[in-house]
Amino acid sequence: MASHFSRAGFPAARGARYLLAIGLLCSLVGGQQPTVIADNTGGQSTSYLAPQEAVNLFTGWQPQFFNVANQFNRVGVVTGLSVNNPTTSPQNIEFRFRRTSGETFSRIKSVPPGNSFFFSFGAAAPTPTATGTASPTLTPAPTATRAIVGTQTAAPTASNTPINNPTSTTVPTATGSPVAVATSSPTPSDAFFALPEGFVGTVSTAGNTTTQDFSAAVVYGLRSGDTLTAFEAVSNPSCSVSSPLFMNGADGWSSSLALYNQTGRQYSVDIQAKALSETGGEGSLYTRSFTLPSRATRQVSPSDLSLPDGFQGSIQASSCVSSQATTLSTLGTLDLAALASTTGEMSGEVRHEKTGSDAMALSAASIQTSGDTFMIPLAYNDYNGWNSRIVLLNTDKLANPTQSRDISVNVTYYLTETAPGEPGVVSESVIVRRESPFELNLKRLPKGVLSVLLEAPTGVSPAINFNAASYHFGPNAAADAAGAPESGAGQNFDLSQNFIPLLYRAAGGDGSWNSGVRVVRAGKSDEGGSFVPRITFWDKDTGTTIGPISSGVSLRTGEAFTWYLPAMEQLQNNHIYSAIIDGDVGSSSGTPQMVSQVHHYNSNLALSSMVAGYLQPRDTTQRALDLVAPLVMKNVDGLNTGIQVQNLTGTDGSVTVRFRNTGGSSVGSVTQAVPHGGGWTTIYLPGIADLGESFTGAAEIQSDVGIAAEVATTRYR
């Protein structure tokens, strides 16, 4: 076994608290879970999946775009695009506009350094060219700082004669590359896109035209001559992160939020924490704003927000222009152009710690990873000493800035390992107040193990947006948490495969780390069909694949199967694996759509951790995006981090991990090979001399192939 997986080395994968799925051991080895008798006092083990880098207009975001179209219950809505060029020279950028029919239009604009604003309407100059200069009236850097947007002033209700274009429903943020159908010739660089009247579709940029450090904001309004009276502005999906649970001394637990600025510019961040309400209403709100320098990491603590002792609630960090609006309709062109430079791109990690206990960690959710349907693969209700909390957070206003609404969520509990005669499925509907957290009451359910489906009611427009997470507490102070995988069919992620970067079979230095993988069929509560899950392992020691190994069980929506590695005869002790889960439909009418949960557990040390299986973006153009670890550590109060990187493709590749300290400076990098077919490699921070004796910061994980990464931080006592 490689030395970086020794006990003093890669503190690894963090023990699966014998959360080993709906019965991990229960279903596979006689229904008994091991009794934890070790003492983990002072020890900690946490894991989280490294989130993808920022998704913006130049890396795959495709926001809605309109030109003289009936939208938002308004007549003749037009669109403006604020763009910030952070370089020192003009850049030619190809903007692509795609109608829902597939027809596309291309406009090439020269974007000067600083801020520019482009309109959906207008007439293009007669001679097509790609090298023109932008209108000088749009390029000066405004003196205004970020616009404040909150209470929106209603835009004038248009009194003109309605235009004969169909009233359109909300266009989804597109999930694929534009299809070249009737593509128009490139146009010169004036301030107008000159799209056809009645255009309803999306905007994107050609992938080879610029870099991700460009930023953009989309502004919706009504035309007033050659200007725009704005009533809504939206930012990229990476402008905010949130977590359903944040604590300050609640039963001894306290939380911190590490924020990492993914851009080369400084911006302001607004933080808000909102208390859980026992009555289901809106709790107290606490706010704070601060500046986040370029590439810097900042850890936000309860004291930064002056949270009271015993606080339990949600936390949200935002640099979205849509979350600061007061009087958009009064902003002129220069101020609208400046909106792009005020929007940020961030990632975050939330840690929960308790003195003398294990710790919990999970990635903070972005709008890109939020949605209206989630499947939580595993939760416990008084099962073998384990109990779980499930908390939802209403993030609807971040996704739909003009909406400040309560949302309804349908909850379906799929129960197993319950007493004879107990129901197998229980349903309820809950109301989650605006921008508020809500905790499900699992105590009303039969005792046992469960998976939980959260889905929006049908027919709601625009679609609601929320996220959720599960928190697990076991014997001898074991604890872990995981974000709920977004599982809506046709939404953000491909559910046909799950990728597992790290698994243990009696490995990890003292040979006491073991893993289990629980897979659950995702889908709507009333959806038929089934599939048979199967798993393929990759063994680094031998460089070979093992499998696919079929579960032999056909799963319907909400049903689960667990592979417990110590019970699998195809695997060997003292080995570490990665894995890919897919499915066989056979004669079923269903599809292999699934989410999964991974559990690592050290029976000697009573340490545990949990992560969800990695899901690739449904939009294939976003699968090559790099990853970010917002918080990594080397020898910080005994805490050390290892990053396990898995190759998701059939091509051999390499990965470079660049480390940045909390101030944003690059302090070292490591490059390693990642074999094809699910192969993995590990970057263990104590082995990197450039990081010095002690290090806290972030890691940028870059590769020439699609990758997933589990970030594991452990302290042994």
C-alpha positions in Angstrom: 0.0 0.0 0.0 1.3 3.4 -0.9 2.6 5.3 2.1 0.2 8.2 1.6 -2.6 6.0 2.7 -1.0 5.0 6.0 -2.6 6.1 9.2 -0.2 9.0 9.5 -0.6 9.5 5.8 -3.9 10.0 3.9 -6.4 10.2 6.7 -8.7 9.1 4.5 -11.9 8.5 3.2 -13.5 8.8 6.4 -15.5 6.1 7.8 -18.9 5.4 6.7 -20.4 5.6 10.0 -22.0 2.4 9.2 -24.4 4.4 7.4 -23.8 1.6 5.1 -26.9 2.0 3.3 -30.2 0.7 3.7 -28.9 -1.8 5.7 -25.4 -2.1 4.3 -24.6 -4.9 6.5 -28.2 -5.5 7.3 -29.0 -6.6 3.8 -25.7 -8.2 2.9 -24.3 -9.8 6.0 -27.0 -11.0 8.2 -28.6 -7.8 9.3 -26.1 -6.9 11.9 -24.2 -3.6 12.1 -20.9 -3.6 14.0 -20.9 -2.2 17.5 -18.6 0.8 17.7 -16.5 0.4 20.8 -13.6 2.6 20.0 -13.0 6.1 21.4 -12.6 8.8 18.8 -12.3 11.6 21.3 -10.5 14.4 19.5 -10.4 12.6 16.2 -12.2 13.9 13.2 -12.9 12.6 9.7 -14.8 14.6 7.0 -15.2 14.3 3.2 -16.8 16.4 0.5 -17.0 16.3 -3.3 -15.0 19.1 -4.9 -17.4 21.3 -6.8 -16.9 22.4 -10.4 -15.4 25.7 -11.2 -17.8 28.6 -11.8 -20.3 28.2 -14.6 -20.7 31.5 -16.3 -21.6 32.8 -19.8 -18.1 31.8 -21.0 -18.1 28.3 -19.5 -21.5 26.9 -20.2 -24.2 29.1 -18.6 -27.0 29.7 -21.1 -29.5 32.2 -19.6 -32.8 33.2 -21.1 -32.7 36.0 -23.7 -35.7 37.9 -25.3 -36.2 40.6 -27.9 -39.6 42.3 -28.0 -41.3 39.2 -26.5 -44.1 38.8 -24.0 -42.5 37.5 -20.8 -42.8 38.0 -17.1 -46.4 39.0 -17.6 -45.2 42.0 -19.6 -45.5 43.1 -23.2 -42.4 43.6 -25.4 -39.6 42.6 -23.0 -36.1 43.2 -24.3 -32.8 42.1 -22.9 -29.5 43.8 -22.2 -26.1 42.1 -21.6 -23.5 43.6 -19.3 -20.0 42.3 -20.0 -16.8 42.9 -18.0 -13.5 42.4 -19.8 -10.8 42.1 -17.2 -7.9 42.1 -19.7 -6.0 45.2 -20.9 -7.0 44.9 -24.6 -10.2 44.5 -26.6 -11.4 41.0 -27.1 -13.5 39.7 -30.0 -16.3 37.5 -28.6 -18.9 35.5 -30.5 -22.3 35.5 -28.8 -24.7 32.8 -29.9 -28.5 33.1 -29.6 -30.5 29.9 -29.8 -34.3 29.8 -30.3 -36.3 27.0 -28.7 -36.8 25.8 -32.3 -33.0 25.3 -32.7 -32.4 28.2 -35.0 -29.3 30.2 -34.0 -27.9 33.6 -34.6 -24.3 34.6 -34.2 -23.0 38.1 -33.3 -19.3 38.9 -32.9 -18.6 41.9 -30.8 -15.4 43.6 -29.8 -15.5 44.1 -26.1 -13.0 46.7 -24.8 -11.3 46.5 -21.3 -13.7 47.4 -18.6 -17.5 47.3 -18.7 -19.8 47.3 -21.8 -23.5 47.0 -22.4 -25.2 45.4 -25.4 -28.9 45.5 -26.4 -31.0 42.7 -27.9 -32.7 45.2 -30.2 -31.4 47.7 -32.8 -30.1 47.5 -36.3 -26.7 46.1 -37.2 -24.3 48.0 -39.3 -24.3 46.9 -43.0 -20.9 45.4 -43.4 -20.2 42.1 -41.4 -16.8 42.1 -39.6 -15.3 40.7 -36.5 -12.9 43.4 -35.7 -14.9 46.6 -35.2 -14.6 48.7 -32.1 -17.3 49.1 -29.5 -19.4 52.3 -29.2 -17.3 54.7 -27.2 -20.3 55.9 -25.2 -20.5 52.4 -23.6 -16.9 51.8 -22.5 -16.0 54.3 -19.8 -15.5 52.8 -16.4 -18.4 54.0 -14.3 -17.7 55.7 -11.0 -20.6 53.7 -9.4 -19.7 50.7 -7.3 -22.0 47.7 -7.3 -25.6 48.5 -7.8 -27.9 47.9 -4.8 -30.8 45.8 -5.8 -33.5 44.6 -3.4 -36.9 46.1 -3.4 -37.5 46.3 -7.1 -39.3 49.2 -8.6 -41.9 48.1 -11.1 -41.0 48.9 -14.6 -43.6 51.0 -16.5 -46.4 48.9 -17.8 -46.2 49.1 -21.5 -49.1 50.9 -23.1 -48.1 50.2 -26.7 -50.2 47.8 -28.9 -49.3 44.2 -28.1 -47.0 42.7 -30.5 -48.1 39.6 -32.3 -45.7 37.1 -30.9 -46.8 34.1 -28.9 -46.8 34.4 -25.1 -43.9 32.1 -24.1 -43.5 30.0 -21.1 -40.2 30.2 -19.2 -37.3 28.9 -21.3 -35.1 26.4 -19.4 -31.4 27.3 -19.1 -30.3 25.3 -22.0 -28.5 22.0 -21.5 -26.5 21.6 -24.7 -24.4 23.3 -27.3 -26.3 25.5 -29.7 -27.4 23.7 -32.9 -26.3 25.5 -36.0 -29.5 25.9 -37.9 -29.8 28.9 -40.2 -26.9 30.6 -38.6 -26.6 34.3 -39.6 -23.4 36.0 -40.6 -21.3 37.7 -38.0 -22.1 41.3 -37.3 -19.9 44.3 -36.6 -19.3 45.5 -33.1 -21.8 48.2 -32.3 -23.9 48.1 -29.1 -26.8 46.2 -30.6 -27.4 42.5 -31.2 -30.3 43.3 -33.6 -32.2 40.0 -33.0 -35.5 39.4 -34.7 -38.6 40.7 -32.9 -40.3 38.0 -30.9 -37.0 36.2 -30.2 -37.3 33.8 -27.3 -34.3 31.6 -26.5 -30.9 31.6 -24.8 -27.5 33.3 -25.1 -24.1 31.7 -24.8 -20.6 32.3 -26.2 -18.4 30.3 -28.4 -16.1 28.2 -26.2 -12.8 29.3 -27.9 -13.4 33.1 -27.7 -12.3 34.0 -24.2 -11.6 32.9 -20.7 -13.7 32.3 -17.6 -12.4 35.5 -16.0 -14.9 37.5 -18.2 -18.1 38.1 -16.3 -21.6 38.9 -17.5 -25.0 39.8 -16.1 -28.3 39.6 -18.0 -30.8 42.5 -17.7 -34.5 42.3 -18.6 -36.5 45.5 -19.3 -38.6 47.5 -21.7 -37.2 49.5 -24.6 -37.2 53.3 -24.3 -35.8 54.6 -27.6 -32.2 53.3 -27.8 -32.0 52.6 -24.1 -33.5 50.1 -21.7 -35.6 50.5 -18.6 -34.7 47.5 -16.4 -36.9 45.6 -14.1 -34.8 42.5 -13.4 -31.1 41.4 -13.5 -29.6 38.0 -13.1 -26.1 36.7 -12.6 -24.4 33.4 -13.3 -25.3 30.4 -11.2 -22.0 30.5 -9.4 -22.6 33.9 -7.8 -24.0 32.4 -4.6 -23.6 29.4 -2.4 -25.8 28.2 0.5 -26.3 25.6 3.2 -29.5 24.5 4.9 -27.8 24.2 8.3 -25.4 26.5 10.1 -25.0 26.3 13.9 -23.6 28.2 16.9 -23.3 26.0 20.0 -26.5 24.0 19.2 -26.1 20.9 21.3 -22.4 21.7 21.2 -22.2 22.0 17.4 -20.8 25.1 15.7 -20.3 25.7 12.0 -18.0 27.6 9.6 -18.4 28.5 5.9 -15.2 28.7 3.8 -15.7 30.9 0.7 -13.3 30.8 -2.2 -13.2 33.6 -4.8 -12.7 31.8 -8.2 -12.0 35.0 -10.1 -9.1 37.4 -10.7 -11.1 40.3 -9.3 -12.2 41.5 -5.9 -16.0 41.7 -5.1 -18.4 42.2 -2.3 -20.2 39.3 -0.6 -23.5 39.6 1.3 -24.0 36.9 4.0 -27.3 36.1 5.6 -28.2 33.6 8.2 -31.8 32.7 8.9 -33.0 30.8 12.0 -35.0 27.6 11.9 -38.5 28.1 13.2 -40.2 25.5 15.3 -43.6 26.6 14.0 -42.6 26.6 10.3 -42.6 30.3 10.0 -39.8 32.7 9.2 -37.0 32.9 11.7 -34.7 35.8 12.7 -32.4 37.2 10.0 -28.7 38.1 10.5 -26.6 39.8 7.8 -23.1 40.9 7.1 -21.2 42.1 4.1 -17.5 41.9 3.4 -15.0 42.1 0.5 -13.5 38.9 -0.9 -10.1 39.5 -2.7 -9.0 37.8 -5.9 -8.5 34.0 -5.5 -8.8 34.4 -1.7 -10.4 32.1 0.9 -12.3 33.4 3.8 -13.8 31.4 6.7 -17.1 32.8 8.0 -17.8 31.9 11.7 -20.9 32.5 13.8 -19.2 35.4 15.6 -18.8 37.2 12.2 -22.6 37.3 12.0 -23.1 37.9 15.8 -25.3 34.8 16.0 -26.8 34.0 19.4 -25.8 31.0 21.4 -27.8 27.9 20.3 -28.5 29.3 16.8 -29.6 26.8 14.2 -30.6 27.9 10.7 -29.4 28.4 7.2 -26.6 30.4 5.7 -26.3 32.0 2.2 -23.5 34.0 0.6 -24.3 36.0 -2.5 -22.5 38.4 -4.9 -25.4 38.2 -7.4 -26.6 41.5 -8.9 -30.1 40.3 -8.6 -29.9 40.1 -4.8 -29.0 43.8 -4.5 -31.7 45.6 -6.4 -33.4 48.7 -5.3 -34.1 50.8 -8.2 -33.0 49.0 -11.4 -35.4 51.1 -13.4 -33.5 54.3 -12.5 -30.1 52.9 -13.7 -28.6 54.4 -16.8 -26.5 52.5 -19.4 -23.2 53.0 -17.6 -24.5 51.7 -14.4 -26.2 48.7 -16.1 -22.9 48.0 -17.9 -21.2 48.0 -14.4 -23.4 45.1 -13.1 -21.1 42.5 -14.6 -18.1 43.7 -12.7 -19.9 43.5 -9.4 -21.1 39.9 -9.7 -18.8 37.2 -8.3 -18.1 33.5 -8.8 -17.5 31.5 -5.7 -17.5 28.0 -4.2 -17.8 27.0 -0.5 -17.5 24.3 2.1 -19.4 24.1 5.4 -17.8 22.4 8.4 -19.7 21.4 11.5 -17.6 20.6 14.6 -18.3 19.6 18.2 -15.7 19.3 21.0 -14.9 15.6 21.6 -16.9 14.5 18.6 -16.3 13.6 15.0 -16.9 16.4 12.5 -19.1 16.9 9.4 -18.4 18.7 6.1 -20.2 19.2 2.8 -19.9 21.4 -0.2 -22.1 24.5 -0.1 -24.8 24.4 -2.8 -24.9 26.7 -5.8 -27.9 27.5 -8.0 -26.3 25.1 -10.5 -26.6 22.2 -8.0 -30.0 23.3 -6.7 -33.3 22.5 -8.4 -36.8 21.3 -7.7 -36.3 17.6 -7.3 -33.9 15.7 -4.9 -33.4 12.1 -3.8 -31.7 11.7 -0.4 -30.3 8.1 -0.6 -30.0 7.4 3.1 -31.4 8.6 6.4 -31.9 7.0 9.8 -34.7 7.1 12.4 -33.6 5.6 15.6 -31.7 2.7 13.9 -28.9 0.9 15.7 -28.0 4.1 17.5 -28.2 6.3 14.4 -30.5 9.3 13.8 -30.6 11.8 11.0 -31.7 15.3 10.4 -32.9 16.5 6.9 -33.1 20.2 6.3 -34.4 22.0 3.2 -33.6 25.6 2.2 -35.7 27.8 0.0 -33.3 29.4 -2.6 -36.1 30.4 -5.0 -35.2 34.1 -4.9 -31.7 33.4 -6.0 -32.9 31.5 -9.1 -36.0 33.6 -9.7 -35.1 37.2 -8.6 -38.6 38.6 -9.1 -40.1 35.9 -7.0 -40.1 36.2 -3.2 -42.4 33.3 -2.4 -43.1 30.4 -0.1 -42.7 27.1 -1.8 -44.5 23.8 -1.5 -42.5 20.5 -1.6 -43.9 17.0 -1.8 -42.0 14.6 0.4 -42.1 10.8 -0.1 -40.4 8.5 2.5 -39.3 5.1 1.3 -38.8 3.0 4.5 -36.9 -0.3 5.0 -35.6 -2.1 8.0 -38.8 -1.2 9.9 -40.9 -3.4 12.2 -43.3 -5.8 10.7 -46.6 -4.2 9.7 -45.2 -0.7 9.3 -45.9 1.1 6.1 -43.3 1.0 3.3 -44.1 4.4 1.9 -45.2 7.6 3.6 -46.0 10.9 1.9 -46.6 14.5 3.0 -46.4 18.0 1.7 -44.5 20.8 3.5 -44.3 24.6 3.0 -40.8 26.2 3.1 -41.0 29.9 3.8 -39.2 32.4 1.5 -35.4 32.3 1.9 -35.9 30.1 4.9 -34.8 26.6 6.1 -37.2 23.9 7.1 -36.5 20.6 9.0 -38.4 17.5 8.3 -39.9 15.7 11.3 -38.5 12.1 11.0 -39.7 11.2 14.5 -43.2 10.8 13.2 -42.1 8.0 10.9 -41.6 4.3 11.8 -38.1 3.5 13.1 -35.7 2.2 10.5 -33.7 3.2 7.4 -35.1 5.3 4.6 -34.5 7.2 1.4 -36.4 10.4 0.8 -37.7 12.0 -2.4 -38.3 15.8 -2.4 -40.1 17.1 -5.5 -42.0 20.2 -6.6 -45.7 20.1 -7.3 -46.4 19.9 -11.1 -47.5 23.0 -13.0 -45.6 25.6 -11.0 -44.1 28.4 -13.1 -41.4 29.5 -12.9 -40.1 26.2 -11.4 -39.2 26.5 -7.7 -35.7 26.2 -6.5 -34.3 24.8 -3.2 -31.6 22.5 -1.9 -31.4 20.0 1.0 -28.9 18.1 3.0 -28.9 15.2 5.5 -26.9 15.1 8.8 -26.3 11.8 10.6 -25.4 11.2 14.3 -24.3 7.8 15.6 -22.8 5.9 18.5 -19.6 7.2 20.2 -20.0 10.7 18.8 -19.8 9.5 15.1 -21.3 12.1 12.7 -21.3 13.0 9.0 -23.3 14.9 6.5 -24.0 15.0 2.7 -25.8 17.3 0.3 -28.8 15.9 -1.4 -28.2 15.0 -5.1 -30.3 17.0 -7.5 -32.3 14.2 -9.3 -34.8 15.8 -11.5 -35.1 14.1 -14.9 -34.0 16.5 -17.6 -32.5 19.0 -15.2 -28.8 19.6 -14.4 -27.2 16.2 -14.1 -26.8 12.9 -15.9 -28.3 10.2 -13.6 -27.3 7.2 -15.8 -23.9 6.9 -14.1 -22.5 7.6 -10.6 -18.7 8.0 -10.0 -17.1 7.0 -6.7 -13.5 8.4 -6.4 -12.6 6.5 -3.1 -13.5 3.2 -1.5 -11.8 1.1 1.2 -11.6 -2.6 1.8 -9.9 -3.2 5.2 -7.4 -0.5 4.2 -6.0 2.9 5.4 -2.9 2.3 7.5 -4.3 0.3 10.4 -6.5 -1.7 8.0 -9.7 -0.5 9.7 -11.3 1.6 7.0 -14.1 0.0 5.1 -16.7 1.5 2.7 -20.2 0.8 1.6 -22.1 2.1 -1.5 -25.9 2.5 -1.4 -27.6 3.2 -4.7 -31.2 4.3 -5.1 -33.4 4.6 -8.2 -34.3 8.2 -8.8 -37.5 9.4 -10.5 -40.9 10.8 -9.8 -43.0 9.3 -7.1 -45.5 8.1 -9.6 -43.0 6.9 -12.2 -42.9 3.3 -13.3 -40.1 1.2 -14.6 -37.0 -0.3 -13.0 -33.4 -1.1 -13.6 -30.7 -3.4 -12.2 -27.7 -1.5 -10.8 -24.2 -2.8 -11.3 -20.7 -1.6 -10.2 -17.3 -1.7 -11.7 -14.2 -1.2 -9.5 -10.7 0.0 -10.5 -7.8 -1.3 -8.5 -4.7 0.9 -8.6 -2.4 -1.8 -7.2 -3.0 -4.0 -10.1 -4.2 -1.4 -12.7 -7.2 -3.6 -13.5 -10.9 -3.3 -13.5 -13.2 -5.6 -11.6 -16.7 -6.1 -12.9 -19.2 -5.0 -13.8 -20.7 -6.7 -10.8 -24.5 -6.9 -10.9 -26.7 -6.3 -7.8 -29.1 -8.9 -9.2 -31.9 -6.7 -7.8 -34.3 -4.7 -9.9 -35.0 -1.3 -8.3 -38.1 0.9 -8.6 -38.2 4.5 -7.6 -37.0 5.0 -4.0 -35.7 1.4 -3.6 -32.1 0.8 -2.7 -29.3 -1.7 -2.8 -26.0 -1.6 -1.0 -22.6 -3.0 -1.8 -20.5 -3.5 1.3 -16.9 -4.0 0.3 -15.8 -6.4 3.1 -18.6 -8.8 1.9 -17.5 -8.8 -1.8 -15.4 -11.8 -2.6 -14.1 -10.1 -5.8 -12.2 -7.6 -3.8 -9.1 -7.8 -1.6 -8.2 -6.6 1.9 -5.7 -3.7 2.2 -6.8 -2.3 -1.2 -8.3 1.1 -2.1 -10.6 1.4 -5.1 -12.6 3.8 -7.2 -15.8 2.7 -8.9 -18.4 3.5 -11.5 -22.1 2.6 -11.1 -24.4 2.2 -14.0 -27.4 0.0 -14.7 -29.0 -2.7 -16.9 -32.6 -2.1 -18.0 -33.1 -5.5 -19.5 -36.7 -6.1 -20.4 -37.9 -3.3 -18.1 -39.5 -0.2 -19.5 -37.5 1.9 -17.1 -34.2 3.8 -17.4 -30.9 3.5 -15.3 -31.4 6.7 -13.4 -29.8 6.7 -9.9 -28.2 8.6 -7.1 -25.8 7.0 -4.5 -24.3 7.5 -1.1 -20.8 6.4 0.0 -19.9 5.7 3.6 -16.4 5.2 5.0 -16.0 3.9 8.5 -13.1 3.1 10.8 -14.2 0.6 13.4 -11.1 0.9 15.5 -11.2 4.7 15.7 -15.0 5.3 15.5 -14.5 7.8 12.7 -16.8 8.1 9.7 -17.7 10.2 6.7 -20.1 10.3 3.8 -20.3 11.7 0.3 -22.8 11.4 -2.5 -21.8 9.7 -5.7 -20.5 12.2 -8.3 -22.9 13.1 -11.1 -21.7 14.6 -14.4 -23.5 17.6 -15.8 -26.1 16.7 -18.4 -24.7 19.4 -20.6 -21.7 17.7 -22.1 -19.9 21.0 -22.8 -19.6 21.5 -19.0 -18.0 18.0 -18.3 -14.5 19.3 -18.9 -14.7 22.0 -16.3 -12.1 21.9 -13.6 -12.8 21.5 -9.9 -12.2 23.5 -6.8 -11.6 22.5 -3.2 -12.6 25.6 -1.2 -10.8 24.4 2.0 -7.8 22.2 2.4 -5.4 21.9 5.3 -1.9 20.7 6.2 -1.1 20.2 9.9 -3.7 22.6 11.2 -4.4 21.4 14.8 -3.6 17.9 13.6 -5.9 18.1 10.6 -4.6 17.0 7.2 -6.2 16.8 3.8 -5.9 14.3 0.9 -7.5 14.8 -2.5 -8.6 11.6 -4.4 -9.0 12.4 -8.1 -10.9 9.9 -10.4 -10.7 9.9 -14.2 -14.2 9.7 -15.7 -13.2 9.1 -19.3 -11.7 6.4 -21.5 -8.6 8.4 -22.1 -5.4 8.6 -19.9 -4.9 12.1 -18.5 -3.1 14.1 -15.9 -4.3 16.4 -13.1 -2.6 19.5 -11.7 -3.6 20.7 -8.3 -2.6 24.3 -7.6 -2.7 25.5 -4.0 -3.6 29.1 -3.0 -3.2 30.5 0.5 -6.0 32.4 2.2 -4.8 35.6 0.6 -5.1 34.2 -2.9 -1.4 33.7 -3.7 -0.2 30.6 -5.5 2.1 28.6 -3.2 2.8 25.4 -5.0 1.4 22.8 -7.4 1.5 19.1 -8.0 0.9 17.2 -11.3 0.1 13.4 -11.4 -1.2 11.0 -14.0 -4.8 9.7 -13.8 -5.4 6.4 -15.8 -8.4 6.0 -18.0 -11.5 4.0 -17.2 -12.1 5.2 -13.6 -8.5 5.2 -12.5 -7.4 7.4 -9.6 -4.6 9.2 -8.0 -4.1 10.9 -4.6 -2.6 14.3 -3.6 -1.8 14.3 0.1 -0.9 17.7 1.5 1.6 16.6 4.2 3.8 15.3 1.4 4.0 18.7 -0.3 7.0 20.6 0.9 6.0 23.9 -0.8 3.1 24.2 1.6 5.4 24.7 4.6 4.9 23.3 8.0 1.2 24.4 8.2 -1.2 25.5 5.5 -4.8 26.6 5.1 -6.2 27.6 1.8 -7.9 26.3 -1.4 -7.0 24.0 -4.2 -7.7 24.4 -7.9 -7.9 20.9 -9.5 -7.2 21.1 -13.3 -7.2 18.2 -15.8 -7.1 17.5 -19.5 -9.9 14.9 -18.9 -13.2 14.9 -17.0 -12.6 14.2 -13.3 -14.3 13.9 -9.9 -12.6 14.4 -6.6 -13.2 13.6 -3.0 -11.6 15.9 -0.5 -10.9 14.1 2.8 -9.6 15.8 6.0 -8.8 13.8 9.1 -7.3 14.1 12.5 -6.2 11.0 14.5 -6.0 11.2 18.3 
